Amino acid sequence: MNKRLYIALILISSFLLSGCAYTHPEYSIGMGKNAHIETDLIGLFEGKGIVKSTNGAITTTFTAKMEGYKEGSVIFLRETYVYENAGEKTFTYRITPDSDFYRFDCIRIETLDSCDIKRASGTISIETNRTYIKDANIINVNSINLFHFLDDKRLLKQTYFNKLLFMEDMTELVHYTRIY
């Protein structure tokens, strides 16, 4: 095939497959509502969740509450999980925006771990890395929390935990509904 024709076909195919249709700016295809940390995480959410092991088996279920609130320009995000077989866990993040709300500083209050926040379309990502020593072993735990905004009332949160260089990992899935 002629080289120019081949290049033209690739360019035309790329153009046709690129999704040139208009999308309302508040929504992105397949991802739901665009995420705005300063507004979308504010409010009270309730949900139910599961914990999955490395092989995909469900190891436990839990109920969850998430409350996001502002004190001045600082955003606090507090999640509480009540597990059916292992008690309760609370996670609190303090999120401080820069002057134009483009970048955010984050710290997990219970452990004083810093976290990295990213956002893309309908997803907000909070990533935390923690290293500690237990029984003379160095343990590194990486957690990635992905908040997928489905619409104004619902969000799906996925959390991935990696421990001991991928030797042990698990996933938590929570489906939240906004109460207010």
KENURO-677014 format. One line per 8 residues: for each residue x, y, z of N, C-alpha, C. Coordinates in steps of 0.02 Angstrom, whole numbers, plus 50000, padded with zeros to 5 digits. Each point is the difference from the previous one (the first is absolute). Layout:
X:Y:Z:X:Y:Z:X:Y:Z; ... .
! end
This chain:
50042:49941:50000:49958:50059:50000:50045:50062:50000; 49977:50050:49965:50037:50062:49996:50009:50030:50070; 50060:50024:50015:50015:50026:50066:49956:50060:50018; 49987:50045:49952:49958:50059:50013:49928:49979:50015; 49975:49951:49963:49932:49976:50010:49995:49968:50069; 50050:49962:50019:50001:49968:50066:49999:50052:50056; 50040:50052:49994:50002:50054:50050:49933:50036:50002; 49971:50014:49941:49935:50033:49997:49946:49958:50034 .
50000:49935:49989:49951:49956:50032:50008:50000:50077; 50061:50001:50023:50013:50002:50072:49973:50066:50029; 50014:50056:49966:49977:50065:50025:49924:50004:49999; 49968:49976:49947:49927:50002:49996:49970:49954:50054; 50028:49941:50009:49975:49955:50052:50007:50030:50069; 50056:50032:50013:50011:50032:50065:49948:50055:50012; 49986:50039:49947:49951:50053:50006:49931:49972:50014; 49980:49948:49964:49934:49971:50009:49992:49966:50067 .
50052:49971:50025:49996:49964:50064:50013:50045:50060; 50016:50063:49989:50017:50043:50055:49940:50028:50038; 49940:49986:49975:49940:50023:50036:49991:50074:49994; 49990:50025:49940:49995:50072:49989:49932:50028:50020; 49955:49959:50025:49934:50024:50021:50006:50047:50060; 49954:50048:50005:50000:50048:50055:49980:49966:50065; 50035:50014:50053:49983:49976:50067:49995:50060:50045; 49947:50004:50040:49993:50055:50047:50062:50003:50043 .
50027:50060:50014:50064:50005:50037:49999:49970:50069; 49942:49993:50032:49997:49971:50067:50002:49924:50000; 49997:49970:49941:49999:49927:49997:50052:49975:49952; 50027:49942:50014:50048:49970:49955:49974:49931:49982; 50012:49978:49941:49972:49937:49975:50023:49943:50044; 49953:49962:50026:50015:49940:50038:50024:50012:50071; 50011:50062:50020:50027:50012:50066:49952:50038:50045; 49942:50020:49975:49954:50038:50041:50020:50072:50005 .
49981:50032:50054:50011:50071:50011:50074:50016:50010; 50023:50056:49973:50069:50021:50014:50009:50014:50074; 50057:49983:50026:50013:50004:50072:50028:50068:50019; 49971:50029:50053:50023:50062:50029:50010:49987:50074; 50063:49995:50022:50016:49982:50069:49966:50048:50049; 50001:50065:49984:49976:50050:50046:49925:50000:50009; 49961:49965:49959:49928:49997:50008:49973:49928:50003; 50025:49955:49960:49970:49934:49993:50012:49955:50061 .
50052:50011:50038:50013:49959:50059:49967:50029:50063; 49967:50057:49994:49968:50032:50057:49930:49971:50008; 49984:49980:50062:49934:49972:50014:50007:49934:50038; 49943:49968:50012:49998:49936:50035:49980:49946:49950; 50039:49946:49999:49988:49943:49956:49993:49938:50043; 49956:49955:49980:49995:49934:50033:50005:49947:49946; 50029:49943:50018:50007:49948:49951:50014:49932:50030; 50007:49952:49955:50017:49932:50018:50060:49980:49959 .
50042:49957:50029:50061:49981:49965:50019:49928:50010; 50049:49979:49960:50028:49933:50005:50076:50005:49999; 50032:49950:50028:50073:49993:49997:50015:49937:49960; 50043:50007:49950:50018:49943:49958:50074:49985:50009; 50017:49936:50002:50069:49979:50007:50035:49999:49933; 50063:49981:50000:50040:49998:49939:49967:49958:49946; 49969:49944:50019:49970:49956:49950:49929:50019:49981; 49975:50057:50027:49934:50024:49983:49943:49976:50044 .
50016:49959:50050:49948:49976:50045:49980:50055:50049; 49936:50005:50015:49976:50048:50049:50016:49974:50070; 50038:50039:50038:50021:49978:50067:49955:50028:50055; 49970:50060:49988:49955:50028:50050:49958:50055:49966; 49948:50020:50035:49959:50057:49977:49999:50051:50056; 49978:50061:49984:49998:50053:50051:49950:50053:49979; 49979:50041:50049:49962:50060:49986:50048:50058:50006; 49986:50054:49965:50047:50056:49998:49963:50066:50004 .
50032:50048:50033:49977:50069:50001:50059:50043:49980; 49988:50050:49959:50052:50047:49981:49971:50070:50008; 50038:50042:50035:49978:50070:50008:50056:50045:49977; 49983:50045:49956:50047:50051:49977:49975:50067:50022; 50044:50041:50029:49980:50067:50022:50059:50047:49993; 49984:50064:50001:50052:50052:49992:50004:50042:50063; 50061:50017:50016:50015:50050:50052:50043:50052:49965; 49969:50055:49982:50034:50049:49958:50010:49970:49931 .
50061:49999:49976:50013:49969:49934:50026:49928:50008; 50009:49976:50061:50025:49933:50012:49942:49950:49998; 50010:49946:49965:49950:49947:49993:50020:49941:50044; 49953:49975:50039:50010:49940:50040:49955:49945:49972; 50028:49942:49993:49963:49942:49975:50009:49944:50051; 49945:49979:50032:50003:49948:50051:49957:49941:49978; 50031:49941:49998:49964:49939:49983:50002:49953:50060; 49943:49967:50013:49997:49950:50053:49970:49937:49970 .
50037:49945:50007:49977:49934:49978:49983:49959:50061; 49942:49967:50000:49982:49953:50052:49997:49931:49967; 50050:49959:50015:50007:49934:49968:49954:49950:50036; 49973:49953:49962:49955:49950:50029:50036:49953:50048; 50066:49993:49992:50036:49951:50041:50063:50027:50033; 50014:50066:49996:50065:50022:50026:49998:50071:50028; 49945:50023:50024:49999:50066:50032:49993:50058:49952; 50032:50056:50020:49990:50064:49966:50067:50032:49983 .
50003:50036:49943:50060:50037:49980:49979:50070:49977; 50040:50050:50018:49986:50069:49978:50062:50027:49966; 49989:50034:49944:50052:50033:49961:49981:50073:49994; 50046:50046:50015:49986:50071:49994:50056:50033:49960; 49980:50036:49949:50047:50036:49957:49989:50075:50008; 50055:50037:50004:49998:50073:50001:50028:50023:49933; 49959:50034:49961:50017:50019:49932:50002:50076:49997; 50058:50027:49982:50009:50072:49997:50014:50021:49928 .
49957:50042:49971:50012:50021:49931:50050:50057:49997; 50033:50007:49942:50041:50059:49990:49953:50058:49980; 50026:50057:49984:49959:50060:49990:49951:49994:49941; 50016:49961:49950:49954:49994:49943:49962:49933:49997; 50002:49961:50054:49966:49936:50006:50021:49950:49945; 50061:50008:49976:50024:49954:49948:50039:49942:50032; 50043:50015:50048:50038:49949:50035:49977:49997:50072; 50008:49941:50031:49977:49990:50068:50054:49965:50041 .
50010:50023:50061:50042:49966:50048:49954:49956:50042; 50024:49941:50018:49957:49953:50035:50039:49963:50054; 49967:49987:50056:50030:49960:50053:49946:49956:50031; 50018:49938:50013:49954:49956:50036:50013:50011:50074; 49950:50023:50036:50009:50024:50069:50020:49944:50048; 49970:49941:49995:50015:49947:50049:50073:49978:49999; 50031:50000:49942:50069:49974:49994:50051:50054:49982; 49976:50061:49986:50041:50056:49978:50037:49986:49935 .
49973:49954:49960:50028:49985:49935:49978:50053:49951; 50046:50023:49958:49980:50046:49947:49968:49960:49944; 49958:50032:49963:49967:49966:49944:50002:50044:49939; 49992:49968:49943:50002:50034:49936:49930:49999:49970; 49976:50058:49978:49933:50004:49971:50006:50017:49927; 49961:49963:49960:49995:50013:49928:49927:49997:49981; 49983:50034:49946:49931:49994:49975:50002:49999:49924; 49955:49960:49973:49993:49995:49928:49927:49984:49985 .
49968:50039:49961:49930:49992:49982:49958:49989:50063; 49969:49941:50003:49954:49986:50056:50033:49963:50057; 50065:50004:50007:50035:49962:50052:50048:50044:50040; 49999:49990:50066:50050:50031:50044:50040:49943:50030; 50066:50006:50000:50044:49949:50026:50038:50027:50060; 50000:49962:50055:50041:50016:50059:50046:49941:50012; 50065:50011:49993:50049:49947:50008:50043:50012:50061; 50008:49948:50041:50039:50005:50062:50053:49945:50000 .
50061:50016:50018:50053:49951:50010:50023:50003:50072; 50006:49943:50031:50020:49997:50070:50051:49945:50008; 50055:50016:50035:50051:49950:50015:50008:49997:50076; 50000:49939:50026:50011:49992:50072:50036:49935:50013; 50025:49992:50062:50037:49940:50018:49956:49958:50047; 49995:49936:49984:49961:49954:50041:50040:49935:50006; 50015:49979:50061:50038:49938:50012:50064:49999:49960; 50037:50055:50000:50065:50007:49967:49994:49996:49923 .
49940:50007:49973:49990:50002:49927:49975:50069:49980; 50024:50023:49943:49976:50064:49974:49938:49985:49957; 49945:50032:50018:49937:49990:49965:49983:50064:49962; 49986:49994:49936:49979:50057:49960:49928:49987:49977; 49955:50046:50016:49930:49993:49980:49983:50058:49955; 49974:49985:49942:49978:50050:49952:49925:49992:49993; 49962:50055:50009:49928:49997:49990:49980:50054:49950; 49957:49981:49955:49974:50046:49949:49924:49999:50007 .
49972:50058:50015:49927:50009:50006:49976:50036:49937; 49956:49969:49963:49971:50030:49940:49927:50014:50012; 49981:50063:49997:49930:50021:50008:49972:50013:49931; 49955:49957:49975:49969:50008:49934:49931:50031:50011; 49989:50061:49976:49936:50033:50007:49954:49979:49944; 49948:49963:50018:49953:49974:49950:49949:50053:49980; 49977:50038:50048:49955:50057:49989:50002:50043:50063; 49952:50046:50009:50001:50045:50057:49988:49965:50067 .
49970:49941:49999:49981:49966:50062:50041:49937:50015; 50031:49971:49950:50032:49935:50010:50073:50003:49980; 50040:49963:50040:50070:49991:49981:50023:49930:50019; 50047:49976:49962:50030:49935:50012:50072:50012:50021; 50019:49971:50057:50069:50007:50024:50034:49933:49996; 50058:49999:49969:50042:49940:49996:50065:50015:50036; 50020:49956:50045:50063:50008:50035:50043:49938:49987; 50061:50011:49979:50048:49946:49988:50055:50005:50051 .
50014:49946:50034:50055:49997:50048:50052:49951:49975; 50062:50022:50000:50056:49955:49985:50046:50001:50060; 50019:49940:50022:50042:49993:50059:50055:49950:49984; 50058:50012:50024:50057:49954:49990:50015:49987:49927; 50006:50054:49962:50019:49995:49929:49954:49952:49961; 49936:50011:50004:49949:49963:49963:49991:49928:50024; 50032:49981:50055:49990:49933:50026:49931:49993:50032; 49974:50054:50024:49934:50000:50032:49963:50062:49977 .
49944:49992:49968:49961:50059:49982:49925:49984:50006; 49961:50053:50003:49928:49992:50004:49967:50061:49971; 49935:49994:49987:49961:50054:49971:49938:50010:50042; 49982:50063:50012:49936:50016:50032:49958:50037:49948; 49937:49983:49996:49953:50034:49956:49943:50026:50043; 49982:50063:49993:49945:50030:50037:49956:50038:49951; 49935:49988:50005:49952:50039:49961:49966:50048:50047; 50014:50065:49993:49973:50052:50044:49940:50035:49967 .
49954:50021:50042:49945:50044:49979:50001:50062:50044; 49994:50058:49969:50002:50063:50036:49935:50008:50040; 50006:50013:50065:49942:50012:50043:49983:50075:49999; 50050:50042:50005:49991:50073:49993:50063:50030:49972 .
! end
